[in-house]
Amino acid sequence: MILVLLGPPGVGKGTQASRISLHYEIPSISTGAMFRDAIARGTEFGRRIQRYRIDKGEFVPDEVVIDAVRERIHEPDCVKGFLMDGFPRTIPQAETFHRLLAEEKLRLNAVINFSAPIDDIVTRFSGRRVCPVDGSTYHITHQPPLQPGLCDVCGAQLEQRPDDDPVVVKRRLEVYTEKTAPLVEYYQTSGLLRTVDASREPETVFGQVVALLEGWQWHI
């Protein structure tokens, strides 16, 4: 099973990607997480990525992203499939991804578009907190930690990511609207796209996703 998840920043793709990954036993590949990890570890790739100011909401050039994805899907855990969270982001990336899959004799099975009102997304961003040690994500209202301000897993002080700043959020949504939203139409014409209401509780949203995929088994 190979899936692509679409939706604006803060819509809850990461949360749903984790649940889908666990349920179907396939890895969730987040290009954003790959980039942040490389930067944090100070790798050569991370230093290359830093030039593109992803912390300011800018996009990394297509050729750099494609190289990273190509390397990642060759890893052993992708043998049964994988899902892409945050890639492709542009139609050129989608076209290149299609060619990459064809080269590997693979095919994209489904595209899930998570949709929610902009006001809901802003609220999610403003309340999101992240553990700097293990990457666990919380929300002060919708998914609070057991102890305010502390990670449930390791007890570290939670932080607000720089790219959750309102100014950065606005820029990310502008870039998304300009470059990524056209993917909805692109994949809709292929017959692979389904839209899920992501404004509801995460468990309810996940239930919608599973029902959609289970009813779509003949495509997979």
SETOR-866847 format. One line per 10 residues: number of its first residue (from 1); for each residue x negated, y negated, z negated of C-alpha. Coordinates in steps of 0.5 Angstrom, whole numbers, plus 500, padded with zeros to 3 digits. Each point is the difference from the previous one (the first is absolute). Layout:
NUM) X/Y/Z | ...
//
This chain:
1) 500/500/500 | 497/493/502 | 504/494/498 | 499/493/500 | 503/495/495 | 502/493/502 | 503/494/496 | 497/493/497 | 495/500/495 | 503/501/493
11) 506/504/503 | 498/506/496 | 497/504/505 | 494/502/496 | 505/503/494 | 503/504/506 | 494/502/503 | 498/503/494 | 506/504/499 | 501/502/507
21) 492/503/499 | 502/504/494 | 506/503/503 | 498/502/506 | 493/501/498 | 496/496/505 | 495/494/499 | 503/493/500 | 495/496/504 | 500/492/498
31) 495/496/504 | 501/494/495 | 498/505/494 | 494/503/505 | 497/493/501 | 501/498/492 | 496/506/498 | 495/499/505 | 499/493/498 | 500/502/492
41) 495/505/501 | 495/495/504 | 500/505/506 | 497/497/507 | 507/501/503 | 503/496/494 | 495/494/501 | 502/500/507 | 507/500/498 | 499/494/495
51) 499/496/506 | 507/500/502 | 503/497/494 | 505/505/499 | 501/497/493 | 503/494/503 | 505/504/504 | 496/501/507 | 500/506/504 | 494/504/502
61) 498/501/507 | 503/506/504 | 494/503/502 | 498/500/492 | 506/503/498 | 500/505/505 | 493/503/499 | 502/500/492 | 507/504/502 | 496/505/505
71) 495/502/495 | 505/501/494 | 505/504/504 | 494/505/501 | 500/502/493 | 502/507/498 | 506/497/496 | 503/498/506 | 501/507/503 | 507/500/499
81) 502/493/502 | 500/493/496 | 503/494/500 | 498/493/501 | 501/494/496 | 499/493/502 | 497/503/507 | 502/498/506 | 501/493/499 | 500/498/507
91) 503/502/507 | 493/501/502 | 498/504/494 | 506/505/501 | 498/501/507 | 493/502/498 | 503/504/495 | 504/504/505 | 494/501/504 | 496/502/494
101) 505/505/498 | 500/503/507 | 493/501/500 | 501/504/494 | 506/504/503 | 504/497/495 | 507/496/500 | 503/495/496 | 507/503/497 | 503/494/497
111) 500/493/498 | 503/497/494 | 502/493/499 | 501/497/493 | 504/494/500 | 502/495/494 | 502/493/500 | 494/495/499 | 502/498/493 | 500/507/498
121) 493/500/503 | 497/494/496 | 503/502/494 | 496/507/500 | 494/496/502 | 500/495/494 | 501/506/495 | 495/505/503 | 495/502/495 | 494/505/502
131) 495/504/496 | 493/498/502 | 497/507/498 | 505/505/503 | 504/496/505 | 507/501/496 | 505/495/502 | 505/498/496 | 506/494/500 | 501/496/494
141) 508/501/501 | 501/506/504 | 494/505/498 | 497/497/494 | 495/504/496 | 501/503/494 | 496/494/496 | 501/493/503 | 494/499/504 | 496/506/499
151) 499/506/505 | 504/506/498 | 494/505/503 | 494/497/497 | 502/494/496 | 497/495/504 | 502/493/500 | 505/499/506 | 498/494/505 | 504/497/506
161) 497/501/506 | 497/494/504 | 504/501/506 | 506/500/496 | 500/492/499 | 506/497/503 | 495/496/505 | 497/506/502 | 507/504/500 | 503/495/505
171) 494/500/504 | 501/508/501 | 507/500/501 | 499/495/506 | 494/504/503 | 505/506/499 | 506/497/504 | 495/497/505 | 496/507/501 | 504/506/497
181) 507/499/500 | 500/501/508 | 498/507/498 | 507/501/498 | 503/499/507 | 494/504/503 | 501/506/496 | 508/500/501 | 499/500/507 | 496/507/499
191) 506/503/496 | 495/501/494 | 502/494/496 | 505/500/494 | 502/495/495 | 500/501/493 | 503/495/495 | 494/498/495 | 504/495/495 | 503/506/496
201) 496/504/494 | 494/504/502 | 503/506/499 | 506/499/504 | 496/497/506 | 496/507/499 | 506/504/501 | 502/496/506 | 494/502/503 | 500/507/498
211) 507/501/503 | 498/496/506 | 494/505/501 | 503/506/499 | 506/499/505 | 494/498/505 | 497/507/499 | 501/502/507 | 496/494/502 | 494/502/496
//
